[in-house]
Amino acid sequence: MCWISPFLSGAGEALSIVFELFDIRGIAAHVAKVPIPNRVKNFLLSMLYFNLIKLLKFSIQNVNEPYSFNNGQAYFLTFGSKYKKMNPVKEVCVESYQEAILAAAAGATRIELCENLSCGGTTPSYGTIKKTIEKLQIPVMVMIRPRGGDFCYTTDEFEIMREDIRMCNLLGVDGVVFGLLKRDNRIDVERTSELVDLAHSMPVTFHKAIDDSRDLLQSVAQLKNIGISRILTSGGQPTAVEGAEMLRKMIGIAGDQMKIIVAGKVTFENFEEIKLLIPSDEYHGRRLVKF
């Protein structure tokens, strides 16, 4: 990432640029020593910086406070894709209708609706799903998981998941959440693809089962190819902070086609820190808002 703050009040004023990852100040220092008029130096430096940005396929997005420099405009850049939201999605994981109502009132912008979070979450009841989506004005993603434990499901358990997805379709749920692995901890691509097709127009999140997979980056590529909309992950580590490096790599592979939902002890207390450490459009947590 890098920050750019232009101050162009006159032809003789310099373009002030701060690069955090790309250290090209040495080049600028050499240009500054060349015995030519300042106006020409400023023009050359401006062309150098902005052509570098173009070459590296950066995208520029104008943003508001608090990311501004003095009285100038500020721009936040990410390599390869635009930083789209200064207010990213806050997906809060809940295990009841009442918690969903409280989370939405406290500022959640999306709900992951589950039961039995003590075992990682299972599919909520028909009545809970129906009442929640009727009441809330924000999207509700429903967990599709017939039991706690591992993510290798029997034929009967898989059929239960199929029926629950059909139910969610009929209810008009905003999206579903599931994850399937094989015994060797590889993504169960065949069964996952089948459930994605069954979901039809509902977006699908592949949940933290991916953190148990053998090769996280390969798993991201596989899920991207079969039409998964989002991946919920802590980068294979217990917390997002510990998995930060891997999460940034996963976000890079996902590109604009798929979202990586940053999870793993993300709370209202550390959210701003994690947002800077792992820039993403979406974050997830049990205590992401205070209620």
N, C-alpha and C positions, 0 to 999 in steps of 0.2 A: 504494500500500500504506500501511497505517498499523498502528501497534502500540497495543494497549490493555492496560493493567494495572490491574485493579480491586483496591482495598483497602477492603473494606466491613466493618470490624470493629465499627463503631458508627454510630448514626444521624447523629452530628455530623461524621463523617469524610468527606473529599472523595473523589470518584471521580477518580483520576489517569489522565489520558489524553494520549497523545502522538500528534499527527497530523503525518505527514511530507509528505503531498501536499496535504492540505486544511487550509489555515491559517485556523482559526476561533478562534484564541486571542484575537483582538481582541474577539469577541463575548463570550467568557468573561470578559475583563477588564471589559467594561461591566456584565455581570451581577454581578460581584463587588463593584462600587461601589454597587450599589443598596442602600439602607438597609433590608434585611430580614434576618431571622435566618439564620445560616449553614446551618441544617438545610434551610430552604426553598431557599436558593441551590444547595445540593448536589443537591437533588431536581430543580430546574429544569435544571441543567447536565446531569445524568444523562439526563433525558428528551430534551434537545436533542441530545446526542451519539448516543444510541441510535436516536432517530427519524431522524436524518440517515443513519445507517448503513442503516436499513431502507428509507428513501426511495431511496437510491442502489443498493439491491439488493446490498449486501455480504453475504457469508456468513462466519460465525465458526467457526473450527476451533481447539479446544484443542490446544496443542502442548507438548512437553516441552523439557528443556534441549537446546541452549544458549539457546533463545529464551525466557528468562524474566526477569522484572524482580524483583530482590531475592528476597523469599520469596513473592511473589504469583504468580498464574497469568498466563500470557501467551497472547495470541491473535494469530494471523497472519491478516490479511484480504487478499483480492484482490477487485478490482472484478468483480462479476457471477458469480464462481464460487469455490468453496471451494478453499483450498490443501490438497490431499488427502493429500500424503505428505511427511513430514519426511525420509524416505529414498527419494528418487526413483529411478526405474529408471536403472541404469548399463548401457547397451548398448555392448558392446565389439566392434569390427570386427576380425575375424581372417581369415587366408587359409589355414588348415590345421586339420586335426583336432587336432594337438598344441597349437597356439596356443589353440584353443577350450578344451581341458582346463586349460591353465595359466591362462587368463583367468578361468574359472569358479572355480578354486581361489583366485584372488587377490581375488575379491569381485564379479566381474561378475554382474549379475542378469538379463542377456539377452545373447545372442550374435547378431551379424550374420555369417553364414558366407559367405565369398567365396573366390575365387582371384584371383591376379594384381592385387593392390592397387596395383602400380606403375602400372597404367593405370586405376585407379579401381574395380577389382573386376569380376569376371565370375562366371558360374555355376560352383559347385564340382561335382565329379564325383558320380555316383550313390553310389559307395562312401563318399566323404567325408561326404556328407549322412547316409547310413544309419548309419554308425558313430557320428557325432557325436550324433545325436538318441537313439541307443540308450544312449550313455554318460552324457550330461548330464542333470541334474535341473532345469535352468533352460530357459526357452524359447529356441528357435533359429529365427531368421529367415534365410531363404535368399535370396541375391541371384539374380535372374533377369535376366541380361544376356549376350547371346551374344558380345559383343566389347567392346573399349574404343572410345574415340572419342566421336562425337556420339550423340544419343539419337533419331535418325530412322532407323528400321529398314526394311529391304526386306521384301517379302512372305515370302521364305524365312526371314529372321531372325525375323520375327514368329511364324512357324509353329514355329520352334525354341523360342521363349519359351512358346508355348502348350503344347508337349510337355513342357517342363521343369516347368511349373506342374502339369500332370496327374501327372507323376512325384512331385512333392512332396505332392500330395494323397494318392496311394497310399501313400507312406511315412509319412504322418501328421505332416508338418512343422507347426510351430506358426504359421508365417506366411511370406509371401514379400515380396520387395523389388524394385521395378522402377520405371522412369520412361520415358515416351515423349513426345517433342515433335514438332511439325510443323516444316517447313522454315523457317517464319517465327518459330520459337521460341515458339509458343503450345502449350498443353497439347493433346496428341492425345486429345481427350475420347472419341471413338468407340472407338479401339483400347484405351485405358485401361479404359473401361467393359466391354469384351469380356473383358479379362483379369481384372477384378474379379469378373465373373460366373463365369468359369472357376475361380477360386480357391474358390468356394463358401464354406465356413465358415472358411477360413483368413483371418486378418487380413492386410491389404495395407498396406505402407508405400510411399509414393511417394518415391523417393530424391532426391538433390541435383540431379537434372535440373531441378527447379523453380527452382534458383538461376540457371539459364540462361534462364528464361522471361521474356517481355517485361513482364509485370505480375504481380508476386508475389502481391499481395493478391487480384487477380482469380483467379489460379491456385488459391489456397487455397479460395476460394468454389466454384470449379468442382469441385475434388477432393472437397470436402465433400459436394456434391450427388450425386456418383456413388458414394459409399460407401467412399471411402478411409478406413482406420482411423488412419493416421499419416502425417505428412510429415517427412522428414529434411531439415534445411535449416540453413544458416548465415546466413539473411537476405539472400542475394544477395551476400555479401561473403566474402573469403577466410577470415575468422575470425568466431567467434560474438561476440567483443567488438566488432569493427567493425560487425557486423550487428545489434547489440543492440536498437536502436530498432525496426527492421523486424521482428525476431523477436517483440518484445512486441506489435506490431500483428497479426502473424500468429496469435499465441496468442489474442488477443482475438477474431478472426474465427472461429477454430476452435471456440471455446467448449467445451462439454462433449461435443460430438458427435465430435470428432476431436482427436488428440494432435499437438502439434508437438514433434519430437525435436530438441533444440538440439545443433548440431554445429559443427565448424570449430575445430580446434586446442583442443578441450576435453580436458584432461589431469588426472591425479591431482594435479598440482601447482597448477593454477588452478581446480579444480572448485568449491571453496567460494566463491571470488570470483565465478565465473560464475553459480553458483546464486543468489546474492544479486542480481546484476545482471539476470539473466533468469530469474525464477521459472517453473519448468515441472515437469511430472511426469516427464519423460524427457530423458536426455542421452546423447550418443553420442560415441565417440572411439576411436582406435587405442590410445592410452595412458591411457585413463580409469581403469584400475587398473594397479598396478605388478606386472609379472611378467617 
